[in-house]
């Protein structure tokens, strides 16, 4: 277990701490990672994960609390996700913020940023060339301010469930999202043809042609 959790001191609930995992190549999370705030109202903590190549998750990642915490995951290639929660679990809690990006992002289990109040908020933002919400994938930001945004330059496939209290926003470059699962409410589709295709290579910066230095002629 990796843990940086809050504690209670003199009836004051501490917030969750900070956890950073950074690697130039792969990160494999095989043990639970907790940055939870202390009951009843300590806020969730902050988790940053940056993998130069693949991030593979096979355990729980929680930053829950009186209000949900903040989790940011960046993978240079594949982000293969399991259970992630930045939900608020206090009596009057709001959800947290979760941002995930990679060339390919696979959502295989629950990804939650839900609060306990009807008028709570939460935000899940996923971006990639390819984003796949598998049959067991479940993205949830309930509460009237809950917002899910999924941005893909190549293809979004939803075979699981995406639920928001307010808006499910799907932004795509060329191919419209493929939805065989459940999206509630119905997605707001935004076509953005200005996004760079993942397989496109930026044009190289031109190399300036050297200009010869002027040579001085001897005086007659």
C-alpha positions as CSV (number, residue, x, y, z in Angstrom):
1,X,0.0,0.0,0.0
2,X,1.1,3.5,-0.8
3,X,-0.6,6.0,1.5
4,X,-0.5,9.7,2.4
5,X,-3.7,10.1,4.3
6,X,-5.0,12.8,6.6
7,X,-5.6,12.2,10.3
8,X,-7.7,13.7,13.1
9,X,-6.1,16.1,15.6
10,X,-8.1,17.9,18.2
11,X,-11.3,17.1,16.3
12,X,-9.9,18.7,13.2
13,X,-9.9,16.4,10.1
14,X,-6.7,16.5,8.1
15,X,-6.6,16.6,4.4
16,X,-5.0,13.9,2.3
17,X,-1.3,14.4,1.3
18,X,0.7,14.6,-1.9
19,X,1.9,11.5,-3.9
20,X,4.0,11.8,-7.1
21,X,5.0,8.8,-9.2
22,X,7.3,9.7,-12.1
23,X,9.2,7.4,-14.5
24,X,10.9,7.8,-17.8
25,X,9.5,4.5,-19.0
26,X,6.7,2.4,-17.4
27,X,4.8,2.6,-14.2
28,X,3.0,-0.5,-12.9
29,X,0.6,0.1,-9.9
30,X,0.1,-3.3,-8.3
31,X,-0.6,-2.0,-4.8
32,X,-3.4,0.2,-3.5
33,X,-2.6,3.9,-3.5
34,X,-4.5,6.1,-1.0
35,X,-4.4,9.9,-0.5
36,X,-7.7,10.1,1.4
37,X,-8.7,12.9,3.8
38,X,-9.7,12.0,7.4
39,X,-13.4,11.6,8.3
40,X,-15.6,13.4,8.4
41,X,-14.5,16.4,6.4
42,X,-10.8,16.2,5.5
43,X,-10.4,16.8,1.8
44,X,-8.8,14.2,-0.5
45,X,-5.2,14.7,-1.4
46,X,-3.2,15.2,-4.6
47,X,-1.8,12.4,-6.8
48,X,0.4,12.9,-9.9
49,X,1.5,10.0,-12.1
50,X,3.7,10.6,-15.1
51,X,5.0,7.6,-17.2
52,X,7.1,8.2,-20.3
53,X,5.7,5.0,-21.8
54,X,2.9,2.9,-20.3
55,X,0.9,3.3,-17.0
56,X,-0.7,0.0,-16.0
57,X,-3.0,0.0,-13.0
58,X,-4.0,-3.2,-11.2
59,X,-5.0,-1.9,-7.8
60,X,-7.2,0.9,-6.3
61,X,-6.3,4.6,-6.5
62,X,-8.3,6.7,-4.1
63,X,-8.1,10.4,-3.2
64,X,-11.5,10.7,-1.4
65,X,-12.5,12.8,1.5
66,X,-14.9,15.5,2.8
67,X,-14.4,16.9,-0.7
68,X,-12.8,14.8,-3.4
69,X,-9.1,15.2,-4.2
70,X,-7.2,15.8,-7.4
71,X,-5.6,13.1,-9.6
72,X,-3.6,13.7,-12.8
73,X,-2.3,10.8,-14.9
74,X,-0.1,11.2,-18.0
75,X,1.2,8.3,-20.1
76,X,3.3,8.7,-23.2
77,X,1.8,5.6,-24.7
78,X,-0.9,3.5,-23.0
79,X,-2.8,4.3,-19.8
80,X,-4.6,1.1,-18.7
81,X,-6.9,2.0,-15.8
82,X,-8.5,0.2,-13.0
83,X,-10.5,1.6,-10.0
84,X,-10.0,5.4,-9.5
85,X,-12.1,7.5,-7.1
86,X,-11.8,11.2,-6.3
87,X,-15.3,11.2,-4.9
88,X,-16.5,13.2,-1.9
89,X,-17.6,10.9,0.9
90,X,-18.4,13.5,3.6
91,X,-22.0,14.5,4.6
92,X,-21.9,17.6,2.4
93,X,-19.2,16.6,0.0
94,X,-18.3,17.6,-3.6
95,X,-16.5,15.4,-6.0
96,X,-12.9,16.0,-7.0
97,X,-11.0,16.5,-10.3
98,X,-9.5,13.7,-12.4
99,X,-7.4,14.4,-15.5
100,X,-6.0,11.5,-17.7
101,X,-4.1,11.6,-20.9
102,X,-2.2,9.1,-23.1
103,X,-1.9,7.9,-26.7
104,X,-4.4,5.2,-25.8
105,X,-6.6,5.3,-22.6
106,X,-8.4,2.2,-21.5
107,X,-11.1,2.5,-18.8
108,X,-11.6,-1.0,-17.4
109,X,-13.4,-0.3,-14.1
110,X,-15.0,2.5,-12.0
111,X,-13.6,6.0,-12.5
112,X,-15.6,8.3,-10.1
113,X,-15.7,11.9,-9.1
114,X,-19.1,12.1,-7.4
115,X,-20.2,14.0,-4.4
116,X,-22.8,13.2,-1.8
117,X,-25.0,16.3,-2.3
118,X,-27.6,16.7,-5.1
119,X,-26.0,20.0,-6.0
120,X,-22.4,18.7,-5.8
121,X,-19.8,18.8,-8.6
122,X,-17.0,16.7,-10.0
123,X,-15.0,16.6,-13.1
124,X,-13.4,13.8,-15.2
125,X,-11.3,14.9,-18.2
126,X,-9.8,12.2,-20.5
127,X,-7.8,12.8,-23.6
128,X,-6.1,10.5,-26.1
129,X,-5.7,9.4,-29.6
130,X,-7.8,6.4,-28.7
131,X,-10.1,6.2,-25.7
132,X,-11.8,2.9,-24.9
133,X,-14.4,2.6,-22.2
134,X,-14.7,-1.2,-21.9
135,X,-17.8,-3.2,-21.0
136,X,-16.9,-3.1,-17.3
137,X,-15.8,0.6,-17.6
138,X,-17.9,3.0,-15.6
139,X,-17.2,6.8,-15.5
140,X,-19.4,8.7,-13.0
141,X,-19.7,12.3,-11.9
142,X,-23.1,12.6,-10.3
143,X,-24.5,15.8,-8.8
144,X,-25.9,18.7,-10.8
145,X,-22.4,20.0,-11.5
146,X,-20.9,16.7,-12.6
147,X,-19.0,17.0,-15.9
148,X,-17.3,14.4,-18.1
149,X,-15.1,15.5,-21.1
150,X,-13.6,12.9,-23.4
151,X,-11.4,14.2,-26.2
152,X,-10.1,11.9,-29.0
153,X,-8.2,12.8,-32.2
154,X,-8.7,9.3,-33.7
155,X,-11.5,7.2,-32.0
156,X,-13.6,7.0,-28.9
157,X,-15.4,3.7,-28.1
158,X,-17.9,3.4,-25.3
159,X,-19.0,-0.1,-24.5
160,X,-19.5,0.6,-20.8
161,X,-21.2,3.4,-18.9
162,X,-20.6,7.1,-18.8
163,X,-22.8,9.1,-16.3
164,X,-22.8,12.8,-15.4
165,X,-25.0,15.0,-13.4
166,X,-24.7,17.8,-15.9
167,X,-22.9,17.2,-19.2
168,X,-21.1,14.4,-21.1
169,X,-19.0,16.2,-23.7
170,X,-17.3,14.1,-26.4
171,X,-14.8,16.1,-28.6
172,X,-13.5,14.3,-31.7
173,X,-11.4,15.2,-34.8
174,X,-12.6,12.9,-37.6
175,X,-14.5,9.7,-36.6
176,X,-17.6,10.2,-34.6
177,X,-17.7,8.3,-31.2
178,X,-18.8,4.7,-31.3
179,X,-21.3,4.1,-28.5
180,X,-22.7,0.6,-27.8
181,X,-23.0,1.2,-24.0
182,X,-24.9,3.7,-21.9
183,X,-24.2,7.5,-21.9
184,X,-26.5,9.5,-19.6
185,X,-27.3,12.3,-20.3
186,X,-26.9,11.9,-24.0
187,X,-23.5,13.2,-25.1
188,X,-22.8,16.7,-26.4
189,X,-20.8,16.0,-29.6
190,X,-18.2,18.6,-30.6
191,X,-16.4,18.2,-33.9
192,X,-13.0,19.9,-33.9
193,X,-11.2,19.3,-37.2
194,X,-8.3,21.5,-36.0
195,X,-6.9,18.9,-33.7
196,X,-3.7,17.3,-34.9
197,X,-4.0,13.6,-35.9
198,X,-2.0,11.4,-33.6
199,X,-0.2,9.8,-36.6
200,X,0.8,13.1,-38.0
201,X,4.3,14.2,-37.6
202,X,4.8,18.0,-37.1
203,X,6.8,19.6,-39.9
204,X,10.5,19.9,-39.0
205,X,11.8,23.3,-38.3
206,X,13.6,24.6,-41.4
207,X,17.4,24.8,-41.0
208,X,18.5,28.3,-41.9
209,X,21.0,28.6,-44.7
210,X,24.3,30.0,-43.5
211,X,25.1,33.4,-44.9
212,X,28.8,33.8,-45.7
213,X,30.5,36.6,-43.9
214,X,31.6,39.5,-46.2
215,X,35.3,39.6,-47.1
216,X,37.1,42.8,-47.2
217,X,39.2,43.7,-50.2
218,X,42.6,45.3,-49.7
219,X,42.8,49.0,-50.4
220,X,44.5,49.8,-53.7
